[in-house]
Amino acid sequence: MSDADTLIEGCGRKYVISKSTHNHSYASTFCCSRFMELASLETKREASCLATELKKRKLTNITLWTSGGSEPCQDSKSFAWCSTGEFVNQEALNVSLSTEGGKKSALSVKALDDREGQMVFQSEDRYVRKSRTLCESEHPNNCTQMKCLQIQCSAEIALVKSLYKGIKARYKIGYLFTSGCGSKEIDINHDNIKNTFFGGYKWCCADNGTLLSIETKEKLTCLENLFREKNVPKNRYWVSGASLGCAKFIGKWCNSRDEPLIGDHIMWAPGEPSKDPNKECVYADYDNVTSKFTFGKAGCKTSIFFICEGIMPM
């Protein structure tokens, strides 16, 4: 989250309000990049509670995009909350709306200084109007679901292809390529090339792979043997484990199966796995003296080395 964005934990939910303004189409992307959804204020109670929270923070008279829109509705005179699929209960929320062109309309809200605990709903042109964005997710204390990444890597694929243009031999500076442990190939990034969890994920994706998952004791043992044989130095690496959106859970392997991150073979560092909501991504520390891995959780925007697997020849 940008330092300029506003975080609100209240009304049983977690909200983020963007500092920047944009049209409704980008508003969805803004929330998605934070593992959140555009807010759906389905009940009068939630709308009233949030209006009170906004007034406390002096955020009244500010127009905010929500998930409401006319586009998913067969009846162009109706609105629905796109995040939940439920129709907007205009009577309960005490709102009167016009779609103003049907599929172009999206719902925004704002709290007013002179209306205690009441939201004002407006219908706007989703493509033309630029407003700040209201995102929501489960509150960290009562969240029930974790998420894995859904990131496109087309730009990274183009970059990788440009780097390898005219090069037949397959290698990268800063990488050690090996094979085994149930994967086509494993790339051990170990020479001054660091990235965030998301950056490492996208780099692996661009090479038709994923961040490393260590689902079994057998695979862990194989990896430890590989690292020892290749004299890989002591370092910290991103692996695919994450508990995005709900840090109180240990996490799961964000691979094609999104398997739970469990098992006696996972040796956590002291104090780990962290339940800090700012630490949702899993790293693996390799000790070249013991040839062993220990695991922990860190902020996903931290730049460290990373390991890819399942790499196929380009």
C-alpha positions as CSV (number, residue, x, y, z in Angstrom):
1,M,0.0,0.0,0.0
2,S,1.2,3.5,-0.9
3,D,2.0,5.8,2.0
4,A,-0.5,8.2,0.5
5,D,-3.4,5.7,0.6
6,T,-5.7,5.6,3.6
7,L,-6.2,2.4,5.6
8,I,-9.3,1.9,7.7
9,E,-9.8,-1.2,9.9
10,G,-13.4,-0.9,11.2
11,C,-17.0,-2.0,10.7
12,G,-15.7,-5.6,10.7
13,R,-13.8,-5.0,7.5
14,K,-10.5,-3.7,6.1
15,Y,-10.8,-0.7,3.7
16,V,-8.2,1.1,1.6
17,I,-8.9,4.4,0.0
18,S,-6.7,5.5,-2.9
19,K,-5.0,8.8,-2.8
20,S,-5.0,9.0,-6.6
21,T,-8.0,9.3,-8.9
22,H,-8.8,7.1,-11.9
23,N,-11.8,5.7,-13.9
24,H,-13.8,2.8,-12.7
25,S,-12.0,0.2,-14.9
26,Y,-8.6,1.0,-13.3
27,A,-10.2,1.1,-9.9
28,S,-10.7,-2.7,-10.1
29,T,-7.1,-3.1,-10.9
30,F,-6.0,-0.9,-8.0
31,C,-7.9,-3.1,-5.5
32,C,-6.8,-6.3,-7.2
33,S,-3.1,-5.3,-6.8
34,R,-3.7,-5.0,-3.1
35,F,-5.5,-8.4,-2.9
36,M,-8.7,-6.6,-2.2
37,E,-12.0,-6.0,-4.1
38,L,-14.0,-2.9,-4.8
39,A,-16.2,-2.3,-1.8
40,S,-19.8,-3.4,-1.8
41,L,-21.9,-1.6,0.7
42,E,-24.8,-4.0,0.8
43,T,-26.5,-3.0,4.0
44,K,-27.5,0.3,5.6
45,R,-25.6,-0.7,8.7
46,E,-22.3,-1.1,6.8
47,A,-22.8,2.1,4.8
48,S,-23.6,4.1,8.0
49,C,-20.7,2.7,9.9
50,L,-18.3,3.5,7.1
51,A,-19.7,7.0,6.8
52,T,-18.9,7.5,10.5
53,E,-15.4,6.2,10.0
54,L,-14.8,8.6,7.1
55,K,-16.0,11.6,9.0
56,K,-13.7,10.7,11.9
57,R,-10.8,10.9,9.4
58,K,-12.0,14.1,7.7
59,L,-12.7,12.2,4.5
60,T,-16.1,13.6,3.9
61,N,-17.2,15.2,0.6
62,I,-14.8,12.8,-1.3
63,T,-16.2,10.7,-4.2
64,L,-15.2,7.0,-4.0
65,W,-15.7,4.3,-6.5
66,T,-17.5,1.1,-5.3
67,S,-18.2,-2.2,-7.0
68,G,-21.7,-1.2,-7.9
69,G,-22.6,-0.9,-11.6
70,S,-25.3,-1.4,-14.2
71,E,-23.1,-3.4,-16.5
72,P,-23.8,-6.9,-15.0
73,C,-27.5,-6.4,-14.8
74,Q,-29.9,-7.5,-17.5
75,D,-32.3,-4.7,-16.5
76,S,-30.4,-1.5,-17.3
77,K,-32.4,0.4,-14.7
78,S,-31.0,-1.7,-12.0
79,F,-27.6,-1.8,-10.3
80,A,-25.7,-4.8,-8.8
81,W,-22.6,-5.1,-6.5
82,C,-20.1,-6.6,-8.9
83,S,-18.0,-8.1,-6.1
84,T,-20.9,-10.2,-4.7
85,G,-23.4,-10.4,-7.6
86,E,-26.2,-9.1,-5.3
87,F,-28.6,-6.4,-6.5
88,V,-28.3,-3.0,-4.9
89,N,-31.1,-2.6,-2.4
90,Q,-32.0,1.0,-3.2
91,E,-34.9,1.1,-0.8
92,A,-32.9,-0.1,2.2
93,L,-30.0,2.2,1.4
94,N,-32.4,5.1,0.8
95,V,-31.0,5.9,-2.7
96,S,-32.5,6.9,-6.0
97,L,-30.3,6.2,-9.0
98,S,-30.4,6.5,-12.7
99,T,-28.2,4.4,-15.0
100,E,-27.6,7.3,-17.3
101,G,-26.8,5.3,-20.3
102,G,-27.1,1.8,-18.9
103,K,-23.8,-0.1,-19.2
104,K,-21.6,3.0,-18.8
105,S,-22.8,3.6,-15.2
106,A,-21.0,2.7,-12.0
107,L,-21.7,3.6,-8.4
108,S,-19.7,6.0,-6.3
109,V,-20.3,7.1,-2.7
110,K,-19.4,9.9,-0.4
111,A,-20.0,10.9,3.2
112,L,-21.2,14.4,3.8
113,D,-20.4,16.7,6.8
114,D,-24.0,17.5,7.4
115,R,-25.4,14.0,7.2
116,E,-24.2,12.0,10.2
117,G,-23.8,8.3,9.4
118,Q,-25.2,8.5,5.9
119,M,-23.7,7.7,2.5
120,V,-24.8,9.5,-0.6
121,F,-24.8,7.3,-3.7
122,Q,-24.2,8.6,-7.2
123,S,-24.2,7.0,-10.7
124,E,-21.2,8.0,-12.8
125,D,-19.8,7.3,-16.3
126,R,-17.4,4.5,-15.5
127,Y,-15.0,5.5,-18.4
128,V,-15.0,9.3,-18.1
129,R,-15.4,10.1,-14.4
130,K,-12.2,10.0,-12.3
131,S,-12.6,9.4,-8.6
132,R,-10.7,7.9,-5.7
133,T,-11.2,4.2,-5.0
134,L,-12.7,2.3,-2.1
135,C,-11.4,-1.2,-1.6
136,E,-12.4,-3.8,1.0
137,S,-11.4,-7.2,2.3
138,E,-11.9,-9.3,5.4
139,H,-10.6,-7.8,8.6
140,P,-7.2,-9.3,9.5
141,N,-8.6,-10.6,12.8
142,N,-11.5,-12.5,11.3
143,C,-10.4,-13.3,7.8
144,T,-11.1,-16.9,6.6
145,Q,-9.5,-17.2,3.2
146,M,-6.0,-16.8,1.8
147,K,-5.3,-15.9,-1.8
148,C,-2.6,-16.8,-4.3
149,L,-1.3,-14.5,-7.1
150,Q,-3.2,-14.0,-10.3
151,I,-0.6,-12.1,-12.3
152,Q,-0.2,-11.8,-16.0
153,C,3.5,-11.7,-17.2
154,S,3.2,-10.8,-20.9
155,A,5.5,-7.8,-20.5
156,E,8.1,-10.0,-18.7
157,I,7.9,-12.6,-21.5
158,A,8.6,-10.0,-24.1
159,L,11.6,-8.8,-22.0
160,V,13.0,-12.3,-21.6
161,K,12.7,-12.9,-25.4
162,S,14.4,-9.7,-26.2
163,L,17.3,-10.6,-23.9
164,Y,17.7,-14.0,-25.5
165,K,17.3,-12.8,-29.1
166,G,19.9,-14.5,-31.2
167,I,21.3,-16.5,-28.3
168,K,21.0,-20.3,-28.6
169,A,22.9,-21.3,-25.5
170,R,20.6,-21.0,-22.5
171,Y,22.0,-19.3,-19.5
172,K,21.6,-16.3,-17.3
173,I,24.2,-14.3,-15.4
174,G,23.4,-14.7,-11.8
175,Y,21.6,-18.0,-12.2
176,L,22.6,-21.6,-11.5
177,F,20.6,-24.1,-13.6
178,T,20.2,-27.6,-12.5
179,S,17.5,-30.3,-12.8
180,G,15.8,-33.0,-10.7
181,C,13.6,-33.0,-7.6
182,G,10.5,-33.6,-9.8
183,S,11.0,-30.4,-11.8
184,K,12.1,-30.0,-15.4
185,E,14.7,-27.5,-14.2
186,I,15.4,-25.4,-11.2
187,D,17.0,-21.9,-11.4
188,I,18.9,-20.8,-8.3
189,N,19.2,-17.1,-8.3
190,H,22.4,-16.4,-6.4
191,D,24.4,-13.4,-7.8
192,N,23.3,-9.9,-7.0
193,I,19.8,-10.2,-8.7
194,K,17.1,-9.6,-6.2
195,N,13.4,-8.9,-6.5
196,T,10.2,-8.6,-4.5
197,F,8.0,-11.7,-4.1
198,F,5.8,-10.4,-6.9
199,G,8.7,-9.6,-9.1
200,G,10.3,-13.0,-8.6
201,Y,6.9,-14.6,-9.4
202,K,6.6,-12.7,-12.6
203,W,10.2,-13.4,-13.7
204,C,9.6,-17.2,-13.2
205,C,6.3,-16.9,-15.0
206,A,8.0,-15.2,-18.0
207,D,10.3,-18.2,-18.2
208,N,7.3,-20.6,-18.2
209,G,7.8,-21.6,-14.6
210,T,6.8,-20.7,-11.0
211,L,8.4,-19.9,-7.8
212,L,9.7,-23.0,-6.1
213,S,7.3,-25.1,-4.0
214,I,8.6,-27.6,-1.5
215,E,5.6,-29.8,-0.9
216,T,7.3,-32.9,0.4
217,K,10.2,-34.1,2.6
218,E,11.6,-36.0,-0.4
219,K,11.7,-32.8,-2.5
220,L,13.3,-30.9,0.3
221,T,16.0,-33.5,0.8
222,C,16.7,-33.5,-3.0
223,L,17.0,-29.7,-3.0
224,E,19.4,-29.7,-0.1
225,N,21.5,-32.3,-1.9
226,L,21.5,-30.2,-5.0
227,F,22.5,-27.0,-3.2
228,R,25.3,-28.8,-1.4
229,E,26.6,-30.4,-4.7
230,K,26.5,-27.1,-6.5
231,N,28.2,-25.2,-3.6
232,V,25.3,-22.7,-3.4
233,P,26.2,-19.9,-0.9
234,K,24.3,-19.0,2.1
235,N,21.4,-16.8,1.2
236,R,17.7,-16.0,1.6
237,Y,15.3,-16.9,-1.2
238,W,11.6,-16.3,-2.1
239,V,9.7,-19.5,-2.5
240,S,6.0,-19.8,-3.6
241,G,4.5,-19.9,-0.2
242,A,2.1,-17.1,0.8
243,S,-0.9,-16.3,3.0
244,L,-2.1,-13.3,1.0
245,G,-5.1,-11.6,2.5
246,C,-5.0,-13.6,5.8
247,A,-1.7,-13.6,7.5
248,K,-3.0,-15.5,10.6
249,F,-2.8,-18.7,8.4
250,I,0.5,-20.4,7.8
251,G,0.0,-20.1,4.0
252,K,-0.1,-22.3,0.9
253,W,2.1,-23.1,-2.0
254,C,1.0,-20.8,-4.8
255,N,1.5,-23.3,-7.7
256,S,-0.9,-24.9,-10.1
257,R,-2.5,-26.8,-7.2
258,D,-2.3,-24.1,-4.4
259,E,-1.6,-26.9,-1.8
260,P,-1.5,-26.1,1.9
261,L,1.9,-25.2,3.3
262,I,2.1,-28.0,5.9
263,G,4.3,-30.9,6.8
264,D,6.9,-31.9,9.4
265,H,9.7,-31.2,6.8
266,I,9.1,-27.5,7.0
267,M,11.5,-26.1,9.7
268,W,10.4,-22.7,10.8
269,A,12.8,-20.1,12.2
270,P,12.3,-19.0,15.8
271,G,9.1,-16.9,16.0
272,E,7.9,-18.1,12.6
273,P,5.5,-18.4,10.9
274,S,4.7,-14.8,11.6
275,K,1.0,-13.7,11.9
276,D,1.9,-10.1,11.2
277,P,-0.4,-8.9,8.4
278,N,2.6,-7.0,6.9
279,K,4.4,-10.3,6.4
280,E,2.5,-12.6,4.1
281,C,5.1,-14.1,1.8
282,V,7.4,-17.1,2.6
283,Y,11.1,-17.2,2.3
284,A,13.6,-20.0,2.6
285,D,17.0,-19.5,4.3
286,Y,19.7,-21.8,3.1
287,D,22.7,-22.5,5.4
288,N,25.7,-23.8,3.3
289,V,27.3,-25.2,6.5
290,T,24.5,-27.5,7.5
291,S,23.0,-27.7,3.9
292,K,19.6,-27.1,5.5
293,F,16.7,-24.8,4.8
294,T,14.7,-22.9,7.4
295,F,11.6,-20.9,6.6
296,G,9.9,-17.6,7.6
297,K,7.5,-14.9,6.4
298,A,8.5,-11.4,5.4
299,G,6.9,-8.4,3.7
300,C,6.2,-9.2,0.1
301,K,7.8,-6.1,-1.2
302,T,11.2,-7.0,0.3
303,S,13.9,-7.6,-2.4
304,I,15.7,-10.8,-1.9
305,F,16.9,-13.7,-4.2
306,F,14.4,-16.2,-5.5
307,I,14.2,-19.8,-6.9
308,C,12.2,-20.8,-10.0
309,E,11.2,-24.3,-11.0
310,G,9.5,-26.1,-13.9
311,I,11.5,-24.1,-16.4
312,M,11.2,-25.2,-20.0
313,P,13.6,-24.6,-22.8
314,M,12.8,-21.4,-24.7
